[in-house]
Structure formats: C-alpha cells, structure tokens
Amino acid sequence: MRDDRERLLDIVEAIQLVEQYSIQGRDAFDHEPLIQVWNVHYLQIVGEAARQLSSDFIQAHPEIPWAQIIAMRNILVHDYFGIDLEEVWSAVEQNIQPLKLQVLDILKQWGN
C-alpha cells in the first residue's frame, strides 16, 4: 500500500505532466483534443492520489482544498459527458501551480 508521501509524489508528477502541455496555452487546449484528454487524465490522477491520502494527513493540512480536488476527480471520472472544459482549464491555469508548491513544501518538511 502506498503511503501519504508516495501519494504526494504522485500528485507532483501528475502536475508536472499537466504543465508539460498546458504551457502551450489556452488556444492549444481549446483546439487540440489530445491536450484536453491529457489534462483531464492527469487531473484525475491528482484527484485519485488525493483521495487515497490518509484522513489524518488531510486533517493536518486543511490549507489545501482536498475536498474540491477529490470532487473534481469524481466529476472527471464519473460524469465524462458532463465535463466542463472551462472548469478544467480554470483548474489547470489557476489551481495546479499553487497546489504543486504546497505539496512540494510539505515534502520538503519531510526531508524530500
């Protein structure tokens, strides 16, 4: 079973993969279905890794919106035809970088 540290590393890795294509900007996201699928997939991984974190860890880090991250994962996984690409891009553009910095800070505190 993967521990919280490994789940955090999963989150960072998925975010780095989102960043790999989101750097091309909104126009590429809007016009390239593969970039859309790529971003949705890796946001799902972020949410799944967050969902697998221990409740003790989540409670110890209330500064991170775990419930919203997990809720987005649930929508992306279970409501495929209801995915709002505006919301996906908004998450990529506004939320991914701050989340990455927060997770990296936690990992640094653990000595990673």
C-alpha positions as CSV (number, residue, x, y, z in Angstrom):
1,M,0.0,0.0,0.0
2,R,1.3,3.4,-0.9
3,D,1.8,5.9,1.9
4,D,1.0,9.6,2.0
5,R,4.5,10.6,0.9
6,E,4.2,8.4,-2.2
7,R,0.7,9.9,-2.9
8,L,2.2,13.4,-2.7
9,L,4.9,12.4,-5.1
10,D,2.2,11.1,-7.5
11,I,0.4,14.4,-7.3
12,V,3.6,16.3,-8.1
13,E,4.4,14.0,-11.0
14,A,0.9,14.4,-12.4
15,I,1.0,18.2,-12.1
16,Q,4.4,18.2,-13.9
17,L,2.8,16.3,-16.7
18,V,-0.2,18.7,-16.9
19,E,2.3,21.6,-17.0
20,Q,4.1,19.9,-19.9
21,Y,1.3,20.7,-22.3
22,S,-0.6,23.5,-20.6
23,I,2.4,25.7,-21.2
24,Q,1.2,25.8,-24.8
25,G,-1.7,27.9,-23.6
26,R,-5.4,28.1,-23.9
27,D,-5.6,28.1,-27.6
28,A,-3.8,24.8,-27.9
29,F,-6.0,23.4,-25.1
30,D,-9.2,24.6,-27.0
31,H,-8.1,23.2,-30.4
32,E,-6.2,20.0,-29.5
33,P,-8.4,17.2,-28.2
34,L,-5.4,15.2,-27.2
35,I,-4.2,18.0,-24.9
36,Q,-7.7,18.2,-23.4
37,V,-7.6,14.4,-22.7
38,W,-4.1,14.6,-21.4
39,N,-5.0,17.3,-18.9
40,V,-8.2,15.6,-17.8
41,H,-6.3,12.3,-17.3
42,Y,-3.6,13.8,-15.1
43,L,-6.1,15.9,-13.1
44,Q,-7.9,12.6,-12.5
45,I,-4.6,11.2,-11.1
46,V,-4.2,14.2,-8.9
47,G,-7.6,13.7,-7.5
48,E,-7.2,10.0,-7.1
49,A,-3.9,10.4,-5.2
50,A,-5.6,13.0,-3.0
51,R,-8.5,10.6,-2.4
52,Q,-6.0,8.0,-1.2
53,L,-4.3,10.2,1.4
54,S,-5.0,9.3,5.0
55,S,-7.6,11.2,6.8
56,D,-5.0,12.2,9.4
57,F,-2.9,13.7,6.7
58,I,-5.8,15.6,5.2
59,Q,-6.8,16.9,8.6
60,A,-3.3,18.0,9.3
61,H,-3.2,20.1,6.0
62,P,-6.6,22.0,5.8
63,E,-4.9,24.7,3.8
64,I,-5.2,22.5,0.8
65,P,-8.7,22.1,-0.7
66,W,-8.7,18.3,-0.6
67,A,-12.5,18.0,-0.9
68,Q,-12.6,20.2,-4.0
69,I,-9.7,18.3,-5.6
70,I,-11.4,14.9,-4.9
71,A,-14.8,16.3,-6.1
72,M,-13.3,17.4,-9.4
73,R,-11.8,13.9,-9.8
74,N,-15.2,12.4,-9.2
75,I,-16.7,14.5,-11.9
76,L,-13.9,13.8,-14.4
77,V,-14.2,10.1,-13.8
78,H,-17.9,9.6,-13.4
79,D,-19.6,12.3,-15.4
80,Y,-17.4,12.1,-18.5
81,F,-20.1,13.7,-20.8
82,G,-20.7,16.5,-18.3
83,I,-17.1,17.6,-18.1
84,D,-16.9,21.4,-18.4
85,L,-13.6,22.2,-20.3
86,E,-13.8,25.8,-18.9
87,E,-13.6,24.3,-15.4
88,V,-10.7,22.0,-16.5
89,W,-8.7,24.9,-17.9
90,S,-9.5,27.1,-14.9
91,A,-8.1,24.3,-12.6
92,V,-5.0,24.0,-14.8
93,E,-4.4,27.7,-15.1
94,Q,-5.3,28.8,-11.5
95,N,-5.0,25.8,-9.1
96,I,-2.3,23.5,-10.3
97,Q,0.7,25.6,-9.7
98,P,-0.3,26.6,-6.1
99,L,-1.1,23.0,-5.3
100,K,2.2,21.9,-6.6
101,L,4.0,24.5,-4.4
102,Q,2.1,23.5,-1.3
103,V,2.8,19.8,-1.9
104,L,6.4,20.4,-2.5
105,D,6.6,22.4,0.7
106,I,5.1,19.5,2.6
107,L,7.6,17.1,1.0
108,K,10.4,19.4,1.9
109,Q,9.3,19.5,5.5
110,W,9.5,15.7,5.4
111,G,13.1,16.0,4.1
112,N,12.3,15.0,0.5
